[in-house]
């Protein structure tokens, strides 16, 4: 695995559980921290409480959304090199273009099937 230390920022506990389950099916050596609040995740990153090698984030979250988080991360010298993957249900081409312009490493529209999510994660992580 290219990435062993992963941060998932997702406010839906069911989506967190599915994501972690898929990761475990790919490799048992992966460590994933799931945080349901982008502001909290950003604070933990800035304070070096967590140091992921890659970040997956949903766009549609209360308080700070994924675009705001991505913008902030890419402005922080200590964080800007961490790849950020947007993992969301939003499929608007304008939003996809915007997050890539802001520095997102990739954009994944959340698959509805476990196997499809696994395939998408394998493509990025292995």
C-alpha positions as CSV (number, residue, x, y, z in Angstrom):
1,X,0.0,0.0,0.0
2,X,1.2,3.4,-0.9
3,X,-0.7,5.1,2.0
4,X,-1.0,3.5,5.4
5,X,-2.1,6.4,7.5
6,X,-5.5,7.8,6.3
7,X,-7.8,10.5,7.5
8,X,-11.5,10.3,6.6
9,X,-13.6,13.4,7.2
10,X,-17.2,12.3,6.9
11,X,-20.1,13.3,9.0
12,X,-22.2,10.2,8.3
13,X,-21.4,7.4,10.7
14,X,-22.7,4.8,8.3
15,X,-20.4,6.1,5.5
16,X,-17.5,6.1,7.9
17,X,-18.1,2.5,8.8
18,X,-18.4,1.4,5.2
19,X,-15.2,3.2,4.2
20,X,-13.2,1.7,7.1
21,X,-14.6,-1.8,6.3
22,X,-13.5,-1.4,2.7
23,X,-10.1,-0.3,3.8
24,X,-9.7,-3.3,6.1
25,X,-10.6,-5.6,3.2
26,X,-7.8,-4.0,1.1
27,X,-5.1,-4.2,3.8
28,X,-5.1,-4.9,7.6
29,X,-2.0,-2.7,8.0
30,X,-3.9,0.6,7.2
31,X,-4.7,3.0,10.0
32,X,-7.7,5.2,9.4
33,X,-8.9,8.0,11.7
34,X,-12.5,9.1,11.0
35,X,-13.6,12.5,12.1
36,X,-17.1,13.8,11.5
37,X,-16.3,17.5,11.7
38,X,-14.0,19.3,9.2
39,X,-13.1,22.1,11.6
40,X,-12.1,19.7,14.2
41,X,-10.0,17.7,11.7
42,X,-8.3,20.9,10.5
43,X,-7.5,21.9,14.1
44,X,-6.0,18.4,14.8
45,X,-3.9,18.7,11.6
46,X,-2.6,22.2,12.4
47,X,-1.7,21.1,15.9
48,X,0.0,17.9,14.6
49,X,-2.3,15.7,16.7
50,X,-2.8,13.6,13.5
51,X,-0.5,13.3,10.6
52,X,-2.2,11.4,7.7
53,X,-0.5,10.6,4.5
54,X,-3.7,11.1,2.6
55,X,-7.1,12.7,3.4
56,X,-10.6,11.7,2.1
57,X,-13.3,14.3,2.6
58,X,-17.0,14.6,1.9
59,X,-18.1,17.9,0.5
60,X,-21.5,18.3,2.1
61,X,-21.0,18.8,5.8
62,X,-22.3,21.2,8.4
63,X,-20.1,24.0,9.8
64,X,-17.1,23.7,7.4
65,X,-17.8,22.0,4.1
66,X,-15.2,20.1,2.0
67,X,-14.5,23.0,-0.3
68,X,-13.7,25.3,2.7
69,X,-11.5,22.6,4.2
70,X,-9.6,22.0,1.0
71,X,-9.0,25.7,0.5
72,X,-7.7,26.0,4.1
73,X,-5.5,23.0,3.9
74,X,-3.9,24.1,0.6
75,X,-3.0,27.4,2.2
76,X,-1.2,25.8,5.1
77,X,2.5,25.2,4.4
78,X,2.6,22.2,6.8
79,X,-0.4,20.6,5.2
80,X,-0.5,21.6,1.5
81,X,1.5,18.5,0.3
82,X,-1.0,16.0,1.8
83,X,-3.1,14.6,-1.1
84,X,-6.8,15.4,-0.5
85,X,-9.4,13.1,-2.2
86,X,-13.0,14.4,-2.4
87,X,-15.4,11.5,-1.8
88,X,-19.0,12.7,-2.2
89,X,-22.3,12.2,-3.9
90,X,-22.1,15.5,-5.7
91,X,-21.6,15.0,-9.4
92,X,-21.8,18.5,-10.7
93,X,-19.0,19.0,-13.3
94,X,-18.6,22.6,-12.1
95,X,-17.9,21.5,-8.5
96,X,-15.5,18.8,-9.8
97,X,-13.6,21.4,-11.8
98,X,-13.5,23.8,-8.8
99,X,-12.1,21.3,-6.3
100,X,-9.5,20.1,-8.7
101,X,-8.5,23.8,-9.3
102,X,-8.3,24.2,-5.5
103,X,-5.8,21.4,-5.3
104,X,-7.8,18.2,-4.8
105,X,-5.7,15.1,-5.8
106,X,-8.8,13.3,-7.0
107,X,-12.6,13.4,-7.0
108,X,-14.7,10.2,-6.4
109,X,-18.4,10.2,-6.7
110,X,-19.5,7.9,-3.8
111,X,-20.3,4.5,-5.3
112,X,-23.6,2.9,-4.2
113,X,-22.0,-0.6,-4.0
114,X,-19.3,-1.9,-1.7
115,X,-17.4,-3.5,-4.5
116,X,-17.3,-0.2,-6.5
117,X,-16.0,1.7,-3.5
118,X,-13.3,-1.0,-3.0
119,X,-12.3,-0.7,-6.6
120,X,-12.0,3.1,-6.4
121,X,-10.0,2.9,-3.2
122,X,-7.6,0.2,-4.6
123,X,-7.0,2.4,-7.6
124,X,-5.8,5.2,-5.4
125,X,-4.2,3.4,-2.5
126,X,-2.5,0.3,-4.0
